[in-house]
């Protein structure tokens, strides 16, 4: 769960120095990379879905 919160904070650019040091000290890079890739994919799918919904709702 901590990895997900850290990646979310990094997505928005609000990661504190203390948390960044903790993440680099304890976590494995592959876990952060995997969570980051999955969250990026989810963001892209959500944005595409939102755009399709808005276009459909506007009658385009």
The first five atom37 places (N, CA, C, CB, O) and aatype in JSON, in Angstrom:
{
  "aatype": [20, 20, 20, 20, 20, 20, 20, 20, 20, 20, 20, 20, 20, 20, 20, 20, 20, 20, 20, 20, 20, 20, 20, 20, 20, 20, 20, 20, 20, 20, 20, 20, 20, 20, 20, 20, 20, 20, 20, 20, 20, 20, 20, 20, 20, 20, 20, 20, 20, 20, 20, 20, 20, 20, 20, 20, 20, 20, 20, 20],
  "atom_mask": [
    [1, 1, 1, 1, 1],
    [1, 1, 1, 1, 1],
    [1, 1, 1, 1, 1],
    [1, 1, 1, 1, 1],
    [1, 1, 1, 1, 1],
    [1, 1, 1, 1, 1],
    [1, 1, 1, 1, 1],
    [1, 1, 1, 1, 1],
    [1, 1, 1, 1, 1],
    [1, 1, 1, 1, 1],
    [1, 1, 1, 1, 1],
    [1, 1, 1, 1, 1],
    [1, 1, 1, 1, 1],
    [1, 1, 1, 1, 1],
    [1, 1, 1, 1, 1],
    [1, 1, 1, 1, 1],
    [1, 1, 1, 1, 1],
    [1, 1, 1, 1, 1],
    [1, 1, 1, 1, 1],
    [1, 1, 1, 1, 1],
    [1, 1, 1, 1, 1],
    [1, 1, 1, 1, 1],
    [1, 1, 1, 1, 1],
    [1, 1, 1, 1, 1],
    [1, 1, 1, 1, 1],
    [1, 1, 1, 1, 1],
    [1, 1, 1, 1, 1],
    [1, 1, 1, 1, 1],
    [1, 1, 1, 1, 1],
    [1, 1, 1, 1, 1],
    [1, 1, 1, 1, 1],
    [1, 1, 1, 1, 1],
    [1, 1, 1, 1, 1],
    [1, 1, 1, 1, 1],
    [1, 1, 1, 1, 1],
    [1, 1, 1, 1, 1],
    [1, 1, 1, 1, 1],
    [1, 1, 1, 1, 1],
    [1, 1, 1, 1, 1],
    [1, 1, 1, 1, 1],
    [1, 1, 1, 1, 1],
    [1, 1, 1, 1, 1],
    [1, 1, 1, 1, 1],
    [1, 1, 1, 1, 1],
    [1, 1, 1, 1, 1],
    [1, 1, 1, 1, 1],
    [1, 1, 1, 1, 1],
    [1, 1, 1, 1, 1],
    [1, 1, 1, 1, 1],
    [1, 1, 1, 1, 1],
    [1, 1, 1, 1, 1],
    [1, 1, 1, 1, 1],
    [1, 1, 1, 1, 1],
    [1, 1, 1, 1, 1],
    [1, 1, 1, 1, 1],
    [1, 1, 1, 1, 1],
    [1, 1, 1, 1, 1],
    [1, 1, 1, 1, 1],
    [1, 1, 1, 1, 1],
    [1, 1, 1, 1, 1]
  ],
  "atom_positions": [
    [[0.82, -1.19, 0.0], [0.0, 0.0, 0.0], [0.87, 1.26, 0.0], [-0.93, 0.0, 1.2], [0.53, 2.26, -0.64]],
    [[1.99, 1.2, 0.72], [2.89, 2.35, 0.79], [3.46, 2.68, -0.58], [4.02, 2.09, 1.79], [3.68, 3.85, -0.91]],
    [[3.72, 1.66, -1.39], [4.26, 1.89, -2.73], [3.25, 2.66, -3.57], [4.63, 0.55, -3.42], [3.61, 3.58, -4.29]],
    [[1.98, 2.27, -3.48], [0.94, 2.95, -4.26], [0.84, 4.41, -3.84], [-0.43, 2.24, -4.07], [0.74, 5.29, -4.69]],
    [[0.86, 4.68, -2.55], [0.78, 6.06, -2.07], [2.0, 6.87, -2.51], [0.67, 6.09, -0.54], [1.88, 8.04, -2.87]],
    [[3.17, 6.25, -2.49], [4.37, 6.95, -2.92], [4.33, 7.26, -4.41], [5.61, 6.12, -2.61], [4.74, 8.35, -4.83]],
    [[3.85, 6.32, -5.21], [3.76, 6.56, -6.65], [2.71, 7.63, -6.94], [3.41, 5.25, -7.41], [2.91, 8.48, -7.81]],
    [[1.59, 7.6, -6.23], [0.58, 8.66, -6.4], [1.15, 10.03, -6.07], [-0.65, 8.37, -5.51], [0.91, 11.0, -6.79]],
    [[1.9, 10.12, -4.98], [2.51, 11.39, -4.61], [3.49, 11.84, -5.69], [3.23, 11.28, -3.25], [3.55, 13.03, -6.01]],
    [[4.24, 10.92, -6.23], [5.19, 11.26, -7.29], [4.46, 11.71, -8.56], [6.1, 10.07, -7.61], [4.93, 12.6, -9.25]],
    [[3.32, 11.1, -8.86], [2.52, 11.5, -10.03], [2.16, 12.97, -9.95], [1.23, 10.64, -10.12], [2.2, 13.69, -10.95]],
    [[1.82, 13.42, -8.76], [1.39, 14.8, -8.57], [2.53, 15.73, -8.15], [0.29, 14.86, -7.55], [2.32, 16.93, -7.99]],
    [[3.72, 15.19, -7.97], [4.88, 16.0, -7.64], [4.89, 16.53, -6.23], [4.96, 17.13, -8.57], [5.46, 17.6, -5.97]],
    [[4.29, 15.82, -5.3], [4.22, 16.29, -3.92], [4.94, 15.35, -2.95], [2.77, 16.43, -3.5], [4.66, 15.37, -1.75]],
    [[5.86, 14.56, -3.44], [6.61, 13.63, -2.6], [7.57, 14.41, -1.72], [7.37, 12.59, -3.47], [8.33, 15.25, -2.21]],
    [[7.56, 14.15, -0.43], [8.47, 14.84, 0.48], [9.85, 14.18, 0.41], [7.93, 14.81, 1.93], [9.99, 13.02, 0.02]],
    [[10.85, 14.94, 0.78], [12.23, 14.43, 0.78], [12.37, 13.24, 1.73], [13.22, 15.55, 1.18], [13.06, 12.27, 1.42]],
    [[11.72, 13.32, 2.88], [11.79, 12.23, 3.85], [11.2, 10.95, 3.27], [11.05, 12.61, 5.15], [11.78, 9.87, 3.42]],
    [[10.04, 11.05, 2.61], [9.42, 9.87, 2.02], [10.24, 9.33, 0.86], [8.0, 10.2, 1.55], [10.34, 8.12, 0.67]],
    [[10.84, 10.22, 0.07], [11.67, 9.78, -1.04], [12.86, 8.98, -0.52], [12.15, 11.0, -1.87], [13.2, 7.94, -1.07]],
    [[13.5, 9.48, 0.53], [14.63, 8.76, 1.12], [14.19, 7.4, 1.67], [15.27, 9.59, 2.23], [14.9, 6.41, 1.52]],
    [[13.03, 7.36, 2.29], [12.5, 6.09, 2.81], [12.26, 5.11, 1.68], [11.19, 6.33, 3.6], [12.61, 3.94, 1.78]],
    [[11.65, 5.6, 0.59], [11.35, 4.74, -0.55], [12.62, 4.17, -1.18], [10.55, 5.5, -1.59], [12.68, 2.99, -1.5]],
    [[13.63, 5.02, -1.35], [14.88, 4.56, -1.95], [15.65, 3.64, -1.01], [15.75, 5.74, -2.34], [16.41, 2.79, -1.46]],
    [[15.46, 3.81, 0.28], [16.16, 2.98, 1.24], [15.54, 1.62, 1.45], [16.24, 3.68, 2.53], [16.26, 0.65, 1.69]],
    [[14.24, 1.52, 1.38], [13.53, 0.28, 1.72], [13.0, -0.48, 0.51], [12.4, 0.58, 2.64], [13.09, -1.71, 0.46]],
    [[12.45, 0.23, -0.44], [11.73, -0.43, -1.52], [12.63, -0.91, -2.64], [10.71, 0.48, -2.08], [13.77, -0.46, -2.79]],
    [[12.11, -1.82, -3.43], [12.82, -2.3, -4.62], [12.31, -1.51, -5.81], [12.62, -3.84, -4.83], [11.11, -1.26, -5.95]],
    [[13.23, -1.13, -6.66], [12.88, -0.3, -7.82], [11.84, -0.95, -8.71], [14.13, 0.0, -8.64], [10.96, -0.27, -9.23]],
    [[11.91, -2.25, -8.89], [10.98, -2.95, -9.78], [9.54, -2.8, -9.31], [11.34, -4.44, -9.88], [8.63, -2.72, -10.13]],
    [[9.33, -2.75, -8.0], [7.98, -2.58, -7.47], [7.43, -1.21, -7.82], [7.97, -2.78, -5.94], [6.27, -1.08, -8.23]],
    [[8.26, -0.18, -7.67], [7.82, 1.17, -8.0], [7.6, 1.33, -9.5], [8.85, 2.2, -7.51], [6.65, 2.0, -9.92]],
    [[8.46, 0.73, -10.29], [8.3, 0.79, -11.75], [7.01, 0.1, -12.18], [9.51, 0.15, -12.46], [6.26, 0.64, -12.99]],
    [[6.76, -1.09, -11.63], [5.55, -1.83, -12.0], [4.29, -1.07, -11.61], [5.56, -3.22, -11.33], [3.36, -0.96, -12.4]],
    [[4.25, -0.54, -10.4], [3.08, 0.21, -9.95], [2.93, 1.48, -10.78], [3.2, 0.57, -8.44], [1.81, 1.84, -11.14]],
    [[4.02, 2.14, -11.09], [3.97, 3.34, -11.93], [3.43, 3.05, -13.32], [5.35, 3.94, -12.04], [2.63, 3.82, -13.84]],
    [[3.85, 1.94, -13.92], [3.35, 1.57, -15.24], [1.86, 1.25, -15.21], [4.13, 0.37, -15.78], [1.1, 1.68, -16.08]],
    [[1.44, 0.49, -14.2], [0.02, 0.15, -14.08], [-0.82, 1.41, -13.86], [-0.2, -0.85, -12.91], [-1.88, 1.56, -14.47]],
    [[-0.35, 2.3, -13.01], [-1.11, 3.52, -12.74], [-1.15, 4.43, -13.97], [-0.5, 4.28, -11.55], [-2.15, 5.11, -14.2]],
    [[-0.08, 4.46, -14.74], [-0.07, 5.23, -15.99], [-1.09, 4.66, -16.96], [1.33, 5.24, -16.62], [-1.82, 5.42, -17.6]],
    [[-1.13, 3.34, -17.08], [-2.11, 2.7, -17.96], [-3.53, 3.01, -17.51], [-1.88, 1.17, -17.99], [-4.39, 3.3, -18.34]],
    [[-3.78, 2.94, -16.22], [-5.12, 3.26, -15.69], [-5.48, 4.7, -15.99], [-5.17, 3.0, -14.16], [-6.62, 4.99, -16.37]],
    [[-4.53, 5.62, -15.83], [-4.78, 7.03, -16.13], [-5.13, 7.23, -17.6], [-3.56, 7.88, -15.76], [-6.06, 7.96, -17.93]],
    [[-4.39, 6.59, -18.48], [-4.65, 6.72, -19.92], [-6.02, 6.17, -20.28], [-3.56, 6.0, -20.74], [-6.77, 6.81, -21.01]],
    [[-6.35, 4.99, -19.77], [-7.66, 4.38, -20.05], [-8.78, 5.27, -19.51], [-7.75, 2.97, -19.43], [-9.8, 5.44, -20.17]],
    [[-8.59, 5.83, -18.32], [-9.62, 6.71, -17.74], [-9.79, 7.97, -18.58], [-9.24, 7.09, -16.3], [-10.92, 8.41, -18.81]],
    [[-8.7, 8.56, -19.05], [-8.8, 9.76, -19.87], [-9.46, 9.48, -21.21], [-7.42, 10.36, -20.09], [-10.28, 10.27, -21.68]],
    [[-9.11, 8.37, -21.83], [-9.75, 8.0, -23.1], [-11.24, 7.78, -22.89], [-9.09, 6.72, -23.7], [-12.06, 8.23, -23.68]],
    [[-11.59, 7.08, -21.82], [-13.01, 6.86, -21.5], [-13.75, 8.16, -21.25], [-13.14, 5.96, -20.3], [-14.88, 8.33, -21.71]],
    [[-13.12, 9.08, -20.53], [-13.74, 10.37, -20.25], [-13.96, 11.16, -21.54], [-12.87, 11.18, -19.29], [-15.03, 11.74, -21.73]],
    [[-12.98, 11.18, -22.41], [-13.12, 11.9, -23.69], [-14.22, 11.28, -24.53], [-11.79, 11.89, -24.46], [-15.03, 12.0, -25.12]],
    [[-14.27, 9.95, -24.6], [-15.32, 9.29, -25.37], [-16.7, 9.62, -24.79], [-15.11, 7.76, -25.38], [-17.64, 9.87, -25.54]],
    [[-16.81, 9.61, -23.48], [-18.09, 9.92, -22.83], [-18.51, 11.36, -23.13], [-17.99, 9.7, -21.32], [-19.68, 11.6, -23.44]],
    [[-17.58, 12.3, -23.03], [-17.89, 13.71, -23.29], [-18.31, 13.89, -24.75], [-16.69, 14.61, -22.97], [-19.28, 14.6, -25.03]],
    [[-17.6, 13.26, -25.67], [-17.96, 13.37, -27.08], [-19.33, 12.76, -27.35], [-16.9, 12.69, -27.95], [-20.12, 13.32, -28.11]],
    [[-19.6, 11.63, -26.73], [-20.91, 10.98, -26.91], [-22.02, 11.86, -26.33], [-20.91, 9.59, -26.23], [-23.08, 12.02, -26.94]],
    [[-21.77, 12.43, -25.15], [-22.78, 13.27, -24.49], [-23.05, 14.55, -25.27], [-22.34, 13.6, -23.07], [-24.14, 15.11, -25.21]],
    [[-22.04, 15.03, -25.99], [-22.22, 16.27, -26.75], [-22.79, 16.02, -28.14], [-20.89, 17.01, -26.87], [-23.09, 16.96, -28.87]],
    [[-22.95, 14.77, -28.49], [-23.55, 14.42, -29.78], [-22.58, 14.38, -30.94], [-24.63, 15.38, -30.08], [-23.01, 14.37, -32.1]],
    [[-21.31, 14.37, -30.67], [-20.31, 14.33, -31.75], [-20.08, 12.91, -32.18], [-18.98, 14.97, -31.3], [-19.28, 12.66, -33.08]]
  ]
}
